[in-house]
Amino acid sequence: MESTGLFLKENQVHVGMTVALCLDGKDVPEKDEEGKELILKALKGGVPIRVKLYPFPDGVGRHDKGVILAQPMEGFKPNVRFMPLQIFSPDEAPVSTEFVVFVEGVRLKYEDRKEYYVYVWKSKEGRFYSSHPYYLWYREYTLPDGALLVPISVVGGIERLTGKRKHVWSA
């Protein structure tokens, strides 16, 4: 796998991201005993609820009685970094997808509301909109130069999988 160049600490991984586990100083993912790259999906879980990383695609399964089985991972050592598998520039970002925004390796926050991180959604017309921290409606949002977008929803939108229009909201 080719390096995307963005490496995050465990507390920077957002729900919905798919990441590769890398050791500090390496720009390629670590491999398991079978030689497969260690790919993880960030989901919410636990008590109190928090981001947990699940081996992907094998970390969540279904028992024959319908019970969901999961093998989460958390509490990584400080030398572990996480590389998002997909990073887009604003021009190449797929439509109908929600993203978190990074500039120079740091999650972007709103200028007028520094306590909130920026989330954007790309419309079919190619414009970016944000609902945070406004929550009631989307506003068009201009991304700064050098912005990198990491998807946190189904790339291309949920309708790509189901044929139905449905927005995927995140916290």
N, C-alpha and C positions, 0 to 999 in steps of 0.2 A: 504494500500500500504506500502511496506517495504521501509525503507530509503536507498538511494544510498550512503549517506555519503558526497556528494559534494553539497555545498550550495553556490549559486552565488548571487551577487548584480545585480540590474537591468542592469547596464552598462556592465556586464560581459556576459549577455545572447546574444548568436550569432544567426543570422538569420538561420532558419532551425531547431533549437532546440525545443523539446517538454519538457516543464517543469511543475512542480507542485509548487503552491504558498504555502510557509511556513512562519510562523512568527518566528522571531529571538528567538532562544532557544528551538524551537520545531523541531523534526525531522520527523514529519508526516505532510502531506498536510492539509491545511484548507479545510473546506467544505462549500458549499453554503446552501441556505435556504432549499433545497430539500434533503440535506445530501450527495450530489455528491461532490467528490474531485474537487478542482479548478485546472484544467489542462489547460495550455496555450501553444499556438504555436507561435513562434517568426517569424514574417514576416516583410518585408520592407513596409513602407507606409508613408503618410504625406508629407507636404512641410515645411521645407526641408525634404528630404527622411531620414528616420531613422528606427531603430528597434521598432516595436510595437508588443504587445502581444495580441493575440486573444483567447478568450475562445475556447477550443477544445473539441469536434468536432463541437459545435453549434455556434461558433462566426462568421462564414462566411457562408452565404447562397446565394441563387439565387432567385430573384423575378420572378414571372411567365412571365414577359416581357423580361427576360434575363439579367436584371441588377443585379450586384453582390452587396449584402448588407454585411457590415462588422461592427463589434462592437469592435474596438481596445481598449486596456487599456495601459496606460503609466503613468509615474510620481508617482510611488509608494513611500510610506513612507520609511524612512531608515531602519525600523525594519523588512521589508519584504525581504525574501530570496527566491530564486528559485532553486529547486532541479531538475536536469535533470532526466527524467524518465528512460533513458537507459545510462549506463556507461559500457564500456568494457575494459578489459585488452588487451594488444596487442595480446596475444595468442588466446583469445576467440572472438576477433572482427570479425564480418561478412565481407566477401569479397564484392567487388564492392560497397563500401560505403565510403563516405567522412567524415572525423572527424576533430574536433578541439581537441587539446591536452592540458591536465592539468597535472601538477606535484606539489604535495603538495598543491592543491587547487588554484594554480595560472596558468593562461594561459601561455603556453610555447612560447617563442620567439626564433628566429634563433640566433645562436651564432655570426655569421658574419654580421647579419642585424637586430639589436636589435629593430628597428622600426616596424618589421613585425612579426605577430603571425604565428605559425606553423599550417598548414593544411596538413593532410595526407590522402591518398587514399590507401585502401588495395586491392591488385591485387588477381586474382584467384589463383595465385601461393603462396599466403601468404606473399608477400613482401609489404613493405610500400613505397609509392612514394609521393613526394611533388613537386608542381610546383611553390610555392610561396617562395621567391619573384622573381623567375626566369621567370615565366609566359610563356616562349616559349616551354618548354619541362619539362617532369617529371624527377626527379632525385630520385634514391633510397635514403631513409631516415632511419637512425637508431634511434629508439626511446630510450630515457633515461630510466633507471630503475625507477620503480614506476609510469610510465606514465599511465594516465587514458584517454580513448578516448570517446568523446561524439559525436554521429552521427549528421550531419547537412544535410544529403541527405537521400533519401529513403533507409532504411536499406535493404541490399541485392541487391541494384541497381535498377534502373528504369526498366531494362529488366525483373525483377521479376514480375512487374505489367503489362508490355506491351508486353513482349516477344521480344522487340527490344533493341539493344545496343545503349545507349545514355548516355554520361557523364553529370552529373548535376554540373555546375560550380557555384561557389559562389564568392562574393567579398571579 
